[in-house]
Amino acid sequence: MLAMKITGIHYSVSAKVREYALEKFANHDRFHPDIQFCQMTIREAANFGYRVDVSMGLPHHKEVVAHCEAETVYAGIDGVVDKAAKQLVKIHEKEQAKHRNQSDRHRIRA
């Protein structure tokens, strides 16, 4: 399971919100198996609602950063989960394509 740090700025994170966020991020390991850390920050947005920020560390100094503003905390968490998942899939596909190309080069030379 992914170790996740959840903090609130001018917002106290309840157990229900914490549990919801952990549940949503529980299966992000399948998109990229080597997530090193994950940090979520929840704050009240300047205009309305809430802003949810997520930062995930990957090997080789890669980082996934996603932000979402929404009327409710839960909608913000859902939005940021979708954005982070898209970024993780894109990074994972690039890495897989790179490895496939390297194996093709070895096959051609042999």
Secondary structure, DSSP 8 states (H G I E B T S, - for coil): ---EEEEEESS---HHHHHHHHHHHTTGGGT-TT--EEEEEEEE-SSSSEEEEEEEEETTTEEEEEEEEESSHHHHHHHHHHHHHHHHHHHHHHHHHHHHHHHHHHHHH-
